[in-house]
Amino acid sequence: MLADCARIRHYSTLHVAPLIEVPAAAVLGNAAAFLRPRREQVARNRAIGLAGALQEWNG
């Protein structure tokens, strides 16, 4: 698994602009804080989508 991660890191480093690599490294270094609001938004969007679908289904 470690070799796969190193391969992915190597691939992404070769294909990412240098100006993007610094903020990307900051995000990866604090992934939980970066993902938390996005996961919360996904949960809200899912609830809205399900409510809409149920409303359509039930007429």
PDB file with SEQRES, HELIX, SHEET and CRYST1 records, atoms N, CA, C and O in Angstrom:
SEQRES   1 A   59  MET LEU ALA ASP CYS ALA ARG ILE ARG HIS TYR SER THR          
SEQRES   2 A   59  LEU HIS VAL ALA PRO LEU ILE GLU VAL PRO ALA ALA ALA          
SEQRES   3 A   59  VAL LEU GLY ASN ALA ALA ALA PHE LEU ARG PRO ARG ARG          
SEQRES   4 A   59  GLU GLN VAL ALA ARG ASN ARG ALA ILE GLY LEU ALA GLY          
SEQRES   5 A   59  ALA LEU GLN GLU TRP ASN GLY                                  
HELIX    1 AA1 LEU A    2  LEU A   14  1                                  13    
HELIX    2 AA2 PRO A   18  GLY A   29  1                                  12    
HELIX    3 AA3 ALA A   31  ASN A   58  1                                  28    
CRYST1    1.000    1.000    1.000  90.00  90.00  90.00 P 1           1          
ATOM      1  N   MET A   1       0.816  -1.182   0.000  1.00  0.00           N  
ATOM      2  CA  MET A   1       0.000   0.000   0.000  1.00  0.00           C  
ATOM      3  C   MET A   1       0.867   1.257   0.000  1.00  0.00           C  
ATOM      4  O   MET A   1       0.557   2.235  -0.680  1.00  0.00           O  
ATOM      5  N   LEU A   2       1.941   1.222   0.758  1.00  0.00           N  
ATOM      6  CA  LEU A   2       2.835   2.369   0.813  1.00  0.00           C  
ATOM      7  C   LEU A   2       3.430   2.658  -0.564  1.00  0.00           C  
ATOM      8  O   LEU A   2       3.559   3.818  -0.955  1.00  0.00           O  
ATOM      9  N   ALA A   3       3.787   1.621  -1.289  1.00  0.00           N  
ATOM     10  CA  ALA A   3       4.332   1.805  -2.635  1.00  0.00           C  
ATOM     11  C   ALA A   3       3.299   2.445  -3.551  1.00  0.00           C  
ATOM     12  O   ALA A   3       3.645   3.291  -4.375  1.00  0.00           O  
ATOM     13  N   ASP A   4       2.032   2.051  -3.418  1.00  0.00           N  
ATOM     14  CA  ASP A   4       0.969   2.655  -4.220  1.00  0.00           C  
ATOM     15  C   ASP A   4       0.815   4.131  -3.900  1.00  0.00           C  
ATOM     16  O   ASP A   4       0.640   4.950  -4.802  1.00  0.00           O  
ATOM     17  N   CYS A   5       0.881   4.474  -2.613  1.00  0.00           N  
ATOM     18  CA  CYS A   5       0.783   5.877  -2.216  1.00  0.00           C  
ATOM     19  C   CYS A   5       1.949   6.686  -2.772  1.00  0.00           C  
ATOM     20  O   CYS A   5       1.761   7.806  -3.247  1.00  0.00           O  
ATOM     21  N   ALA A   6       3.123   6.133  -2.716  1.00  0.00           N  
ATOM     22  CA  ALA A   6       4.299   6.823  -3.257  1.00  0.00           C  
ATOM     23  C   ALA A   6       4.161   7.009  -4.758  1.00  0.00           C  
ATOM     24  O   ALA A   6       4.530   8.055  -5.291  1.00  0.00           O  
ATOM     25  N   ARG A   7       3.637   6.009  -5.439  1.00  0.00           N  
ATOM     26  CA  ARG A   7       3.435   6.110  -6.884  1.00  0.00           C  
ATOM     27  C   ARG A   7       2.425   7.208  -7.205  1.00  0.00           C  
ATOM     28  O   ARG A   7       2.630   7.994  -8.130  1.00  0.00           O  
ATOM     29  N   ILE A   8       1.333   7.260  -6.438  1.00  0.00           N  
ATOM     30  CA  ILE A   8       0.321   8.298  -6.653  1.00  0.00           C  
ATOM     31  C   ILE A   8       0.923   9.665  -6.385  1.00  0.00           C  
ATOM     32  O   ILE A   8       0.682  10.607  -7.139  1.00  0.00           O  
ATOM     33  N   ARG A   9       1.699   9.783  -5.326  1.00  0.00           N  
ATOM     34  CA  ARG A   9       2.350  11.064  -5.005  1.00  0.00           C  
ATOM     35  C   ARG A   9       3.285  11.474  -6.128  1.00  0.00           C  
ATOM     36  O   ARG A   9       3.300  12.634  -6.539  1.00  0.00           O  
ATOM     37  N   HIS A  10       4.058  10.532  -6.618  1.00  0.00           N  
ATOM     38  CA  HIS A  10       4.978  10.827  -7.702  1.00  0.00           C  
ATOM     39  C   HIS A  10       4.213  11.283  -8.941  1.00  0.00           C  
ATOM     40  O   HIS A  10       4.597  12.260  -9.582  1.00  0.00           O  
ATOM     41  N   TYR A  11       3.146  10.588  -9.275  1.00  0.00           N  
ATOM     42  CA  TYR A  11       2.341  10.935 -10.448  1.00  0.00           C  
ATOM     43  C   TYR A  11       1.730  12.326 -10.292  1.00  0.00           C  
ATOM     44  O   TYR A  11       1.770  13.133 -11.221  1.00  0.00           O  
ATOM     45  N   SER A  12       1.164  12.607  -9.114  1.00  0.00           N  
ATOM     46  CA  SER A  12       0.503  13.898  -8.924  1.00  0.00           C  
ATOM     47  C   SER A  12       1.516  15.039  -8.910  1.00  0.00           C  
ATOM     48  O   SER A  12       1.209  16.138  -9.373  1.00  0.00           O  
ATOM     49  N   THR A  13       2.703  14.798  -8.394  1.00  0.00           N  
ATOM     50  CA  THR A  13       3.723  15.832  -8.384  1.00  0.00           C  
ATOM     51  C   THR A  13       4.157  16.179  -9.801  1.00  0.00           C  
ATOM     52  O   THR A  13       4.422  17.341 -10.108  1.00  0.00           O  
ATOM     53  N   LEU A  14       4.227  15.193 -10.642  1.00  0.00           N  
ATOM     54  CA  LEU A  14       4.648  15.437 -12.021  1.00  0.00           C  
ATOM     55  C   LEU A  14       3.582  16.132 -12.844  1.00  0.00           C  
ATOM     56  O   LEU A  14       3.898  16.736 -13.870  1.00  0.00           O  
ATOM     57  N   HIS A  15       2.326  16.065 -12.423  1.00  0.00           N  
ATOM     58  CA  HIS A  15       1.240  16.586 -13.235  1.00  0.00           C  
ATOM     59  C   HIS A  15       0.486  17.735 -12.581  1.00  0.00           C  
ATOM     60  O   HIS A  15      -0.628  18.053 -12.998  1.00  0.00           O  
ATOM     61  N   VAL A  16       1.066  18.359 -11.574  1.00  0.00           N  
ATOM     62  CA  VAL A  16       0.427  19.483 -10.902  1.00  0.00           C  
ATOM     63  C   VAL A  16       1.331  20.700 -11.052  1.00  0.00           C  
ATOM     64  O   VAL A  16       2.546  20.621 -10.869  1.00  0.00           O  
ATOM     65  N   ALA A  17       0.708  21.828 -11.390  1.00  0.00           N  
ATOM     66  CA  ALA A  17       1.470  23.075 -11.522  1.00  0.00           C  
ATOM     67  C   ALA A  17       2.077  23.441 -10.168  1.00  0.00           C  
ATOM     68  O   ALA A  17       1.453  23.211  -9.131  1.00  0.00           O  
ATOM     69  N   PRO A  18       3.276  24.003 -10.165  1.00  0.00           N  
ATOM     70  CA  PRO A  18       3.936  24.368  -8.904  1.00  0.00           C  
ATOM     71  C   PRO A  18       3.104  25.321  -8.042  1.00  0.00           C  
ATOM     72  O   PRO A  18       3.158  25.242  -6.814  1.00  0.00           O  
ATOM     73  N   LEU A  19       2.345  26.211  -8.659  1.00  0.00           N  
ATOM     74  CA  LEU A  19       1.524  27.143  -7.880  1.00  0.00           C  
ATOM     75  C   LEU A  19       0.379  26.438  -7.151  1.00  0.00           C  
ATOM     76  O   LEU A  19      -0.143  26.959  -6.166  1.00  0.00           O  
ATOM     77  N   ILE A  20      -0.001  25.286  -7.620  1.00  0.00           N  
ATOM     78  CA  ILE A  20      -1.081  24.526  -6.998  1.00  0.00           C  
ATOM     79  C   ILE A  20      -0.544  23.591  -5.919  1.00  0.00           C  
ATOM     80  O   ILE A  20      -1.275  23.225  -4.998  1.00  0.00           O  
ATOM     81  N   GLU A  21       0.696  23.212  -6.022  1.00  0.00           N  
ATOM     82  CA  GLU A  21       1.235  22.209  -5.107  1.00  0.00           C  
ATOM     83  C   GLU A  21       1.278  22.701  -3.661  1.00  0.00           C  
ATOM     84  O   GLU A  21       1.031  21.911  -2.750  1.00  0.00           O  
ATOM     85  N   VAL A  22       1.578  23.958  -3.420  1.00  0.00           N  
ATOM     86  CA  VAL A  22       1.655  24.470  -2.045  1.00  0.00           C  
ATOM     87  C   VAL A  22       0.285  24.428  -1.366  1.00  0.00           C  
ATOM     88  O   VAL A  22       0.176  23.875  -0.271  1.00  0.00           O  
ATOM     89  N   PRO A  23      -0.781  24.999  -1.980  1.00  0.00           N  
ATOM     90  CA  PRO A  23      -2.083  24.886  -1.314  1.00  0.00           C  
ATOM     91  C   PRO A  23      -2.567  23.440  -1.231  1.00  0.00           C  
ATOM     92  O   PRO A  23      -3.225  23.067  -0.260  1.00  0.00           O  
ATOM     93  N   ALA A  24      -2.254  22.632  -2.224  1.00  0.00           N  
ATOM     94  CA  ALA A  24      -2.662  21.223  -2.191  1.00  0.00           C  
ATOM     95  C   ALA A  24      -1.981  20.507  -1.024  1.00  0.00           C  
ATOM     96  O   ALA A  24      -2.612  19.697  -0.345  1.00  0.00           O  
ATOM     97  N   ALA A  25      -0.726  20.790  -0.791  1.00  0.00           N  
ATOM     98  CA  ALA A  25      -0.015  20.178   0.335  1.00  0.00           C  
ATOM     99  C   ALA A  25      -0.630  20.620   1.663  1.00  0.00           C  
ATOM    100  O   ALA A  25      -0.727  19.828   2.600  1.00  0.00           O  
ATOM    101  N   ALA A  26      -1.047  21.889   1.741  1.00  0.00           N  
ATOM    102  CA  ALA A  26      -1.690  22.381   2.965  1.00  0.00           C  
ATOM    103  C   ALA A  26      -3.018  21.663   3.197  1.00  0.00           C  
ATOM    104  O   ALA A  26      -3.341  21.299   4.328  1.00  0.00           O  
ATOM    105  N   VAL A  27      -3.778  21.463   2.138  1.00  0.00           N  
ATOM    106  CA  VAL A  27      -5.055  20.749   2.252  1.00  0.00           C  
ATOM    107  C   VAL A  27      -4.818  19.307   2.679  1.00  0.00           C  
ATOM    108  O   VAL A  27      -5.499  18.804   3.572  1.00  0.00           O  
ATOM    109  N   LEU A  28      -3.863  18.644   2.050  1.00  0.00           N  
ATOM    110  CA  LEU A  28      -3.585  17.256   2.403  1.00  0.00           C  
ATOM    111  C   LEU A  28      -3.063  17.132   3.831  1.00  0.00           C  
ATOM    112  O   LEU A  28      -3.307  16.131   4.504  1.00  0.00           O  
ATOM    113  N   GLY A  29      -2.354  18.140   4.280  1.00  0.00           N  
ATOM    114  CA  GLY A  29      -1.827  18.116   5.638  1.00  0.00           C  
ATOM    115  C   GLY A  29      -2.903  18.298   6.695  1.00  0.00           C  
ATOM    116  O   GLY A  29      -2.710  17.928   7.853  1.00  0.00           O  
ATOM    117  N   ASN A  30      -4.047  18.872   6.296  1.00  0.00           N  
ATOM    118  CA  ASN A  30      -5.146  19.095   7.235  1.00  0.00           C  
ATOM    119  C   ASN A  30      -6.453  18.673   6.570  1.00  0.00           C  
ATOM    120  O   ASN A  30      -7.421  19.434   6.533  1.00  0.00           O  
ATOM    121  N   ALA A  31      -6.465  17.458   6.051  1.00  0.00           N  
ATOM    122  CA  ALA A  31      -7.588  16.965   5.256  1.00  0.00           C  
ATOM    123  C   ALA A  31      -8.896  16.959   6.034  1.00  0.00           C  
ATOM    124  O   ALA A  31      -9.942  17.277   5.470  1.00  0.00           O  
ATOM    125  N   ALA A  32      -8.864  16.607   7.303  1.00  0.00           N  
ATOM    126  CA  ALA A  32     -10.101  16.533   8.089  1.00  0.00           C  
ATOM    127  C   ALA A  32     -10.797  17.890   8.145  1.00  0.00           C  
ATOM    128  O   ALA A  32     -12.012  17.974   7.963  1.00  0.00           O  
ATOM    129  N   ALA A  33     -10.037  18.941   8.395  1.00  0.00           N  
ATOM    130  CA  ALA A  33     -10.619  20.284   8.460  1.00  0.00           C  
ATOM    131  C   ALA A  33     -11.117  20.737   7.088  1.00  0.00           C  
ATOM    132  O   ALA A  33     -12.114  21.454   6.996  1.00  0.00           O  
ATOM    133  N   PHE A  34     -10.439  20.329   6.039  1.00  0.00           N  
ATOM    134  CA  PHE A  34     -10.851  20.688   4.687  1.00  0.00           C  
ATOM    135  C   PHE A  34     -12.128  19.947   4.291  1.00  0.00           C  
ATOM    136  O   PHE A  34     -13.013  20.522   3.658  1.00  0.00           O  
ATOM    137  N   LEU A  35     -12.219  18.681   4.664  1.00  0.00           N  
ATOM    138  CA  LEU A  35     -13.358  17.860   4.260  1.00  0.00           C  
ATOM    139  C   LEU A  35     -14.609  18.079   5.105  1.00  0.00           C  
ATOM    140  O   LEU A  35     -15.721  17.885   4.613  1.00  0.00           O  
ATOM    141  N   ARG A  36     -14.450  18.476   6.354  1.00  0.00           N  
ATOM    142  CA  ARG A  36     -15.595  18.604   7.268  1.00  0.00           C  
ATOM    143  C   ARG A  36     -16.718  19.463   6.678  1.00  0.00           C  
ATOM    144  O   ARG A  36     -17.847  18.979   6.597  1.00  0.00           O  
ATOM    145  N   PRO A  37     -16.471  20.708   6.263  1.00  0.00           N  
ATOM    146  CA  PRO A  37     -17.586  21.509   5.732  1.00  0.00           C  
ATOM    147  C   PRO A  37     -18.157  20.943   4.428  1.00  0.00           C  
ATOM    148  O   PRO A  37     -19.345  21.102   4.148  1.00  0.00           O  
ATOM    149  N   ARG A  38     -17.317  20.288   3.642  1.00  0.00           N  
ATOM    150  CA  ARG A  38     -17.811  19.695   2.397  1.00  0.00           C  
ATOM    151  C   ARG A  38     -18.716  18.499   2.678  1.00  0.00           C  
ATOM    152  O   ARG A  38     -19.726  18.308   2.001  1.00  0.00           O  
ATOM    153  N   ARG A  39     -18.360  17.706   3.663  1.00  0.00           N  
ATOM    154  CA  ARG A  39     -19.215  16.573   4.047  1.00  0.00           C  
ATOM    155  C   ARG A  39     -20.537  17.062   4.613  1.00  0.00           C  
ATOM    156  O   ARG A  39     -21.586  16.473   4.355  1.00  0.00           O  
ATOM    157  N   GLU A  40     -20.486  18.152   5.393  1.00  0.00           N  
ATOM    158  CA  GLU A  40     -21.717  18.724   5.923  1.00  0.00           C  
ATOM    159  C   GLU A  40     -22.606  19.219   4.784  1.00  0.00           C  
ATOM    160  O   GLU A  40     -23.823  19.035   4.816  1.00  0.00           O  
ATOM    161  N   GLN A  41     -21.997  19.846   3.780  1.00  0.00           N  
ATOM    162  CA  GLN A  41     -22.756  20.327   2.629  1.00  0.00           C  
ATOM    163  C   GLN A  41     -23.358  19.167   1.850  1.00  0.00           C  
ATOM    164  O   GLN A  41     -24.496  19.246   1.388  1.00  0.00           O  
ATOM    165  N   VAL A  42     -22.596  18.093   1.705  1.00  0.00           N  
ATOM    166  CA  VAL A  42     -23.108  16.903   1.019  1.00  0.00           C  
ATOM    167  C   VAL A  42     -24.329  16.362   1.757  1.00  0.00           C  
ATOM    168  O   VAL A  42     -25.323  15.992   1.131  1.00  0.00           O  
ATOM    169  N   ALA A  43     -24.256  16.317   3.074  1.00  0.00           N  
ATOM    170  CA  ALA A  43     -25.382  15.815   3.862  1.00  0.00           C  
ATOM    171  C   ALA A  43     -26.610  16.706   3.669  1.00  0.00           C  
ATOM    172  O   ALA A  43     -27.725  16.203   3.523  1.00  0.00           O  
ATOM    173  N   ARG A  44     -26.408  18.031   3.669  1.00  0.00           N  
ATOM    174  CA  ARG A  44     -27.536  18.951   3.437  1.00  0.00           C  
ATOM    175  C   ARG A  44     -28.105  18.760   2.035  1.00  0.00           C  
ATOM    176  O   ARG A  44     -29.322  18.698   1.861  1.00  0.00           O  
ATOM    177  N   ASN A  45     -27.233  18.668   1.040  1.00  0.00           N  
ATOM    178  CA  ASN A  45     -27.695  18.483  -0.337  1.00  0.00           C  
ATOM    179  C   ASN A  45     -28.450  17.166  -0.496  1.00  0.00           C  
ATOM    180  O   ASN A  45     -29.456  17.095  -1.202  1.00  0.00           O  
ATOM    181  N   ARG A  46     -27.959  16.143   0.162  1.00  0.00           N  
ATOM    182  CA  ARG A  46     -28.628  14.834   0.085  1.00  0.00           C  
ATOM    183  C   ARG A  46     -30.022  14.920   0.685  1.00  0.00           C  
ATOM    184  O   ARG A  46     -30.978  14.397   0.113  1.00  0.00           O  
ATOM    185  N   ALA A  47     -30.142  15.575   1.834  1.00  0.00           N  
ATOM    186  CA  ALA A  47     -31.450  15.723   2.477  1.00  0.00           C  
ATOM    187  C   ALA A  47     -32.412  16.501   1.585  1.00  0.00           C  
ATOM    188  O   ALA A  47     -33.583  16.140   1.470  1.00  0.00           O  
ATOM    189  N   ILE A  48     -31.927  17.559   0.958  1.00  0.00           N  
ATOM    190  CA  ILE A  48     -32.766  18.349   0.053  1.00  0.00           C  
ATOM    191  C   ILE A  48     -33.192  17.506  -1.143  1.00  0.00           C  
ATOM    192  O   ILE A  48     -34.356  17.525  -1.542  1.00  0.00           O  
ATOM    193  N   GLY A  49     -32.248  16.772  -1.709  1.00  0.00           N  
ATOM    194  CA  GLY A  49     -32.552  15.917  -2.858  1.00  0.00           C  
ATOM    195  C   GLY A  49     -33.547  14.822  -2.514  1.00  0.00           C  
ATOM    196  O   GLY A  49     -34.476  14.557  -3.277  1.00  0.00           O  
ATOM    197  N   LEU A  50     -33.352  14.186  -1.363  1.00  0.00           N  
ATOM    198  CA  LEU A  50     -34.279  13.134  -0.943  1.00  0.00           C  
ATOM    199  C   LEU A  50     -35.668  13.704  -0.679  1.00  0.00           C  
ATOM    200  O   LEU A  50     -36.668  13.087  -1.047  1.00  0.00           O  
ATOM    201  N   ALA A  51     -35.744  14.864  -0.050  1.00  0.00           N  
ATOM    202  CA  ALA A  51     -37.042  15.489   0.216  1.00  0.00           C  
ATOM    203  C   ALA A  51     -37.754  15.795  -1.094  1.00  0.00           C  
ATOM    204  O   ALA A  51     -38.955  15.558  -1.221  1.00  0.00           O  
ATOM    205  N   GLY A  52     -37.024  16.316  -2.060  1.00  0.00           N  
ATOM    206  CA  GLY A  52     -37.608  16.612  -3.365  1.00  0.00           C  
ATOM    207  C   GLY A  52     -38.087  15.363  -4.065  1.00  0.00           C  
ATOM    208  O   GLY A  52     -39.167  15.342  -4.654  1.00  0.00           O  
ATOM    209  N   ALA A  53     -37.268  14.309  -3.996  1.00  0.00           N  
ATOM    210  CA  ALA A  53     -37.641  13.053  -4.636  1.00  0.00           C  
ATOM    211  C   ALA A  53     -38.879  12.455  -3.977  1.00  0.00           C  
ATOM    212  O   ALA A  53     -39.771  11.963  -4.668  1.00  0.00           O  
ATOM    213  N   LEU A  54     -38.942  12.493  -2.653  1.00  0.00           N  
ATOM    214  CA  LEU A  54     -40.119  11.980  -1.944  1.00  0.00           C  
ATOM    215  C   LEU A  54     -41.367  12.783  -2.277  1.00  0.00           C  
ATOM    216  O   LEU A  54     -42.454  12.222  -2.416  1.00  0.00           O  
ATOM    217  N   GLN A  55     -41.214  14.077  -2.402  1.00  0.00           N  
ATOM    218  CA  GLN A  55     -42.336  14.940  -2.752  1.00  0.00           C  
ATOM    219  C   GLN A  55     -42.850  14.591  -4.151  1.00  0.00           C  
ATOM    220  O   GLN A  55     -44.059  14.510  -4.368  1.00  0.00           O  
ATOM    221  N   GLU A  56     -41.943  14.387  -5.085  1.00  0.00           N  
ATOM    222  CA  GLU A  56     -42.337  13.986  -6.445  1.00  0.00           C  
ATOM    223  C   GLU A  56     -42.982  12.617  -6.434  1.00  0.00           C  
ATOM    224  O   GLU A  56     -43.980  12.395  -7.119  1.00  0.00           O  
ATOM    225  N   TRP A  57     -42.428  11.700  -5.669  1.00  0.00           N  
ATOM    226  CA  TRP A  57     -42.915  10.318  -5.632  1.00  0.00           C  
ATOM    227  C   TRP A  57     -44.319  10.260  -5.048  1.00  0.00           C  
ATOM    228  O   TRP A  57     -45.183   9.533  -5.540  1.00  0.00           O  
ATOM    229  N   ASN A  58     -44.534  11.050  -3.975  1.00  0.00           N  
ATOM    230  CA  ASN A  58     -45.822  11.026  -3.286  1.00  0.00           C  
ATOM    231  C   ASN A  58     -46.855  11.949  -3.935  1.00  0.00           C  
ATOM    232  O   ASN A  58     -48.029  11.922  -3.566  1.00  0.00           O  
ATOM    233  N   GLY A  59     -46.430  12.753  -4.884  1.00  0.00           N  
ATOM    234  CA  GLY A  59     -47.354  13.626  -5.620  1.00  0.00           C  
ATOM    235  C   GLY A  59     -47.711  14.800  -4.811  1.00  0.00           C  
ATOM    236  O   GLY A  59     -48.479  15.650  -5.261  1.00  0.00           O  
TER     237      GLY A  59                                                      
END                                                                             
